[in-house]
Amino acid sequence: MELKDIKFDPKNYRKHSDSNKALIKKSINETGLGRSVVIDSENELIAGNGVVSQLPEGTPIKVVETDGSTLVVVKRTDLKTADEKRKKLALMDNSASDQVEWDFDNLRDDFDLESLEEMGVSLDLGDDGKKDVDIETKEVKVIFSYKDSPAIIEKFLQEVREKYPELMFEMEISD
């Protein structure tokens, strides 16, 4: 199998911004590949759309077939615990996953909010306030306390509006 045989998931639940793709590419170029991607039996990506999109054509691949009952571990033999490159890989890998957004249209097509919650999937919009996201109507209800300063509330709303322009907001102040 070659890289060109892997198909992208047309219903990927995550959106990769240009800055996210740039970080993935930078991480690959500077630290190498650090994790595997997952494809199904028809060679369509389940996980790893962002990574595969940033690989140069002809990148060698190694397929490990499994039924999901075996943990596949990627061992980087070129890295040791104290290596700066290892530390950089860990940071960039974690940072890249923080920069993706949910694709609410694709989520809504396949799940309702209750099943997402049952799976433990959080549509978290940040650290401030309590959030209630309705993927059916793309509405967000944000509840703040009287203790929260107006500056904190405005900053939170501005960040969320920029990150999720397709959502509509309702704000409530409670004690």
C-alpha positions in Angstrom: 0.0 0.0 0.0 1.1 3.5 -0.7 0.2 6.9 0.7 -1.9 7.7 -2.4 -4.1 4.6 -1.6 -5.3 6.2 1.6 -8.7 8.0 1.2 -9.7 11.1 3.2 -12.8 10.9 5.3 -15.4 13.1 3.6 -17.3 13.3 6.9 -14.4 14.1 9.1 -15.8 15.5 12.4 -12.9 18.0 12.8 -12.1 21.0 10.7 -8.4 21.8 10.2 -7.6 25.5 9.9 -4.7 26.7 7.8 -2.8 27.5 11.0 -3.4 24.0 12.3 -2.2 22.4 9.0 0.9 24.6 9.1 1.6 23.4 12.7 1.2 19.8 11.7 3.5 20.3 8.7 6.1 22.1 10.8 6.0 19.4 13.4 6.5 16.7 10.8 9.3 18.6 9.1 11.1 19.4 12.3 10.5 16.3 14.5 9.3 13.6 12.2 6.1 11.5 12.5 5.1 10.7 16.0 1.9 8.8 15.9 0.0 6.5 13.6 -3.2 7.2 11.7 -6.2 4.8 11.5 -7.9 3.6 8.3 -10.8 1.2 7.9 -10.8 -2.0 5.8 -11.6 0.1 2.7 -8.5 2.4 3.3 -10.6 5.4 4.4 -9.2 7.4 7.2 -10.9 7.1 10.6 -8.3 9.2 12.4 -5.4 11.2 11.0 -6.9 13.3 8.2 -4.9 16.4 9.2 -1.6 14.5 9.3 -2.1 12.7 6.0 -3.0 16.0 4.3 0.4 17.4 5.2 2.6 14.5 4.1 4.6 14.9 0.9 3.6 12.5 -1.9 5.6 9.4 -1.7 6.0 9.4 2.0 6.7 5.7 2.9 4.0 4.0 5.0 3.9 0.9 7.1 0.5 -0.8 7.6 -0.2 -2.7 10.8 -3.4 -4.8 10.4 -5.4 -5.3 13.6 -9.0 -5.9 14.6 -8.8 -3.2 17.3 -7.9 -5.6 20.1 -4.1 -4.9 20.0 -2.5 -1.6 21.0 -0.3 -0.4 18.1 2.7 1.4 19.6 4.9 3.7 17.6 8.5 3.5 19.0 10.8 6.3 18.0 14.2 4.7 18.2 15.9 8.0 17.3 14.6 9.8 20.4 15.6 9.6 24.1 13.7 11.0 27.0 15.9 14.1 27.6 16.2 14.9 23.8 15.0 18.4 22.9 13.6 17.0 19.7 11.4 14.6 21.8 10.2 17.5 23.9 9.4 19.5 20.9 7.5 16.6 19.3 5.4 16.1 22.5 4.5 19.8 22.7 3.8 20.3 19.0 1.7 17.1 18.8 -0.5 18.2 21.7 -0.8 21.7 20.5 -1.9 20.7 17.0 -4.8 18.7 18.4 -5.9 21.8 20.4 -6.2 23.9 17.3 -8.9 22.0 15.5 -12.6 22.7 15.5 -15.7 20.5 15.4 -17.6 20.3 12.1 -21.1 20.7 13.6 -22.7 19.7 10.3 -21.0 16.3 10.1 -21.6 15.7 13.8 -25.3 16.6 13.5 -25.6 14.2 10.5 -24.4 11.2 12.6 -25.1 12.0 16.3 -27.4 13.7 18.7 -26.1 15.6 21.7 -27.2 12.8 24.1 -25.1 10.1 22.3 -22.1 12.4 22.2 -22.4 12.9 25.9 -22.8 9.2 26.4 -19.5 8.7 24.5 -17.8 11.3 26.7 -17.4 13.7 23.8 -17.3 17.3 25.1 -18.1 20.2 22.8 -16.2 22.4 25.2 -16.0 26.0 24.1 -13.5 27.2 26.7 -12.7 27.4 30.4 -15.1 30.2 31.4 -18.8 29.9 32.1 -21.1 26.9 31.7 -22.0 25.9 28.2 -24.9 24.1 26.6 -24.3 23.3 22.9 -27.2 22.3 20.6 -25.7 20.8 17.5 -29.1 20.6 15.9 -29.7 24.4 15.8 -26.1 25.5 16.2 -27.1 27.4 19.3 -25.0 27.9 22.4 -26.3 28.9 25.8 -23.6 30.4 28.0 -24.3 30.9 31.7 -22.0 33.2 33.7 -22.1 34.1 37.4 -22.4 37.6 38.8 -18.9 37.1 40.1 -17.5 37.1 36.5 -16.2 40.4 35.4 -17.7 41.9 32.2 -14.2 41.9 30.6 -13.9 38.1 31.1 -17.4 37.5 29.7 -16.7 39.7 26.6 -13.3 38.1 26.0 -14.8 34.6 26.2 -17.7 35.5 23.8 -15.3 37.2 21.3 -13.0 34.2 21.3 -15.9 31.7 20.8 -17.6 33.8 18.1 -14.3 33.9 16.2 -13.7 30.2 16.6 -17.3 29.1 15.9 -18.9 31.8 13.6 -21.7 29.4 12.6 -23.1 29.3 16.2 -25.7 31.5 17.7 -25.3 32.7 21.3 -27.7 33.2 24.2 -26.2 34.6 27.3 -27.5 34.4 30.8 -26.2 35.9 34.1 -26.9 33.8 37.2 -25.8 33.6 40.8 
